[in-house]
Structures are given as structure tokens and as C-alpha cells.
Amino acid sequence: MIVEVVSLDRSIWAGAARMVRVRTSEGDIGILPGHEAVAGLLKPGAFAVDPVDGERLEGTIDAGFVTVDNDRVTIVADSVEFEGAAA
């Protein structure tokens, strides 16, 4: 699936991924390829992306939203911080 992580002013990360984990107002969700369409409000907290190539990216997200449709995941957040130097 294709994942794009963006803040209000720039693209943070984009690429193919095997899994995404985010915290929404309804609780934590894991998104795998083939996930049904969904949209949700993000709660501040941890998130993770498992890229097809490379190591897991982990970080924190401020408020925002996530959409999933046709194997495309878009995360839009007020601010995004990756742990370490991954971003």
C-alpha cells in the first residue's frame, strides 16, 4: 500500500508500506494492505510505519486525521516528529 505522512506545510514521508499503526479518537488501529476505507481523527500519540524496504519508522503525531482508501493511507497532522534521524 502507498502511505503519505504530511504536516500542514510539507510532506514528511511517502512510500510503500506493509503496515501503519495510528491512534485515533476511536482507539489504536493497525492498517494492512486491503484495509477497508476509513477516515478518522488522530489523537496525539505514537504512530509507526513499516516500509516495504527499510526499518520501522516510529514517532509522534499531534492532532490531525487519517484516511484509508484503495490501499492508499494519508496521515495529515499538525506536527510530526520521528524518533532518531529517520525523517
C-alpha positions in Angstrom: 0.0 0.0 0.0 1.1 3.6 -0.5 1.5 5.8 2.6 1.9 9.5 2.8 2.6 11.4 6.0 2.2 15.1 5.8 2.1 18.1 8.1 0.2 21.3 7.3 3.2 22.8 5.5 5.1 19.9 3.9 5.4 16.2 3.0 7.2 14.3 5.8 7.4 10.8 4.3 5.9 8.8 1.4 6.4 5.3 0.2 5.2 1.7 0.1 4.5 0.1 3.4 3.4 -3.2 4.9 1.7 -1.8 7.9 0.7 1.5 9.6 -0.3 2.0 13.2 -2.0 5.2 14.5 -4.0 6.3 17.5 -7.5 7.7 16.6 -10.3 9.1 18.6 -11.9 5.6 18.4 -8.7 3.8 19.6 -5.5 2.4 18.1 -5.8 0.9 14.6 -3.4 -1.2 12.5 -3.7 -0.8 8.8 -2.6 -3.5 6.4 -2.9 -3.8 2.6 -6.5 -4.4 1.6 -7.9 -2.5 4.7 -11.5 -1.2 4.2 -12.0 2.5 3.5 -12.0 4.5 6.7 -11.4 8.1 7.9 -10.6 9.1 11.5 -9.5 11.9 13.7 -6.0 11.4 15.1 -5.3 11.7 18.8 -1.8 12.9 19.9 0.4 10.0 20.4 2.7 7.4 18.9 2.5 6.1 15.3 4.5 3.6 13.3 5.0 2.8 9.6 6.6 -0.5 8.4 8.1 0.4 5.0 8.4 -2.4 2.4 12.1 -1.6 2.3 13.9 -0.5 5.4 13.3 -0.3 9.1 10.2 0.6 11.0 9.6 4.4 11.3 8.3 5.4 14.7 7.3 8.8 16.0 4.6 11.0 17.5 1.8 12.9 15.9 -0.1 15.9 17.1 -3.8 16.3 16.2 -4.9 15.6 12.6 -6.7 12.9 10.6 -6.1 9.7 8.7 -7.8 8.3 5.6 -7.6 4.9 4.0 -8.9 4.2 0.5 -7.9 1.7 -2.2 -4.6 0.8 -0.5 -3.6 4.4 0.0 -3.1 5.8 3.5 -2.8 9.5 4.1 -1.9 10.9 7.5 -2.3 14.6 7.9 -1.1 16.1 11.2 -0.4 19.5 12.8 3.1 18.2 13.6 5.0 15.0 13.1 8.2 14.0 14.9 10.2 10.8 14.1 12.3 9.1 16.7 16.0 9.3 15.8 17.0 10.6 12.4 14.6 8.5 10.3 12.9 11.6 8.8 
